[in-house]
Amino acid sequence: MAIATLQRPSGTEPRTADDGRPAPRRRGGIKPRKSWLLTALMSVLFAYSMLPLFWLVVSSTKTQGALASSFGLWFSGPFAFWDNVVQVFTYQDGTFGRWVLNTILYTVVGAIGSTFLATLGGYGLAKFDFPGKRVLFAVIIGAVAVPGSALAVPTFLLFSQLGLTNTPWAVFIPSLVSSFGLFLMWSYSREAVPNELLEAARMDGAGEFRTFFTISSRLLAPGVVSVLLLDVVGTWNNYFLPLIMLSDPKWYPLTVGLNQWSEQANTAGGETVFNLVITGSLLTIVPLIIAFLFLQRFWQSGLAAGSVKA
């Protein structure tokens, strides 16, 4: 009776160590100890980054007296959040509501306008050749390196000569220029829009504007959303430009208006309303959180599209 022997398929011989013993199997992924250390480190960083937001939420539930007499990182005293919200919108004849509308107006006009111009400029630099292109690109790179605060005084002097200070135009026009957004769209347009696709559209008789708005704009959507979100955050949180351009409180954005409430306690006869400043600050960041959550799916789709293309 023949005895069947089991043979190991060729190419699957067990590995052996130098001393002849079978080599231990190598497990994929991160070792358990390193995984726990990484999780602990990320937990500490997450807690550190969320601590100011937690303090803001806790402090917005306190009265003015409880802010000074209680522990800052936990709830104390009567729950006064809704009372603080009502006072925020009714204090000084409801000027907070006007500041909200001003901020929305500055953000919509500035962020959408700067994103549109950055998209057109970045696409043009990436896909067209024209005289002076290298010089123009060098100027843009240099503008990215210059901080906005260094241009504040020259911008103010320019707008004062034009008679535009203390008007919304003093905030609108500078917000339309985003050299960093232009650089990002140039970098994204180079890889996202194939030149062969543009040549095919031109051979079919499509003009440049039709090619951009019907073909290229769809491919540039993830980059446009990224630049738009950066511009929205930058314009919403803009403080220094409105501070030097505006002197009439009715044109203040939220950043300058809340700072005025905070500083009025240091003036003679000024009222201390730190509870309103804190509650107003919490209400100020809510639209940004909503914008991030709403635009997150566009970011995720853009990352997935980039990974498939790569």
Secondary structure as GFF3:
##gff-version 3
##sequence-region A 1 310
A	DSSP	alpha_helix	32	59	.	.	.	ID=ss1
A	DSSP	alpha_helix	64	69	.	.	.	ID=ss2
A	DSSP	alpha_helix	81	90	.	.	.	ID=ss3
A	DSSP	alpha_helix	95	127	.	.	.	ID=ss4
A	DSSP	alpha_helix	133	145	.	.	.	ID=ss5
A	DSSP	three_ten_helix	148	151	.	.	.	ID=ss6
A	DSSP	alpha_helix	152	162	.	.	.	ID=ss7
A	DSSP	alpha_helix	169	175	.	.	.	ID=ss8
A	DSSP	alpha_helix	179	192	.	.	.	ID=ss9
A	DSSP	alpha_helix	195	203	.	.	.	ID=ss10
A	DSSP	alpha_helix	208	211	.	.	.	ID=ss11
A	DSSP	pi_helix	212	216	.	.	.	ID=ss12
A	DSSP	alpha_helix	217	219	.	.	.	ID=ss13
A	DSSP	alpha_helix	221	236	.	.	.	ID=ss14
A	DSSP	alpha_helix	240	245	.	.	.	ID=ss15
A	DSSP	three_ten_helix	249	251	.	.	.	ID=ss16
A	DSSP	alpha_helix	254	263	.	.	.	ID=ss17
A	DSSP	three_ten_helix	264	266	.	.	.	ID=ss18
A	DSSP	alpha_helix	274	309	.	.	.	ID=ss19
###
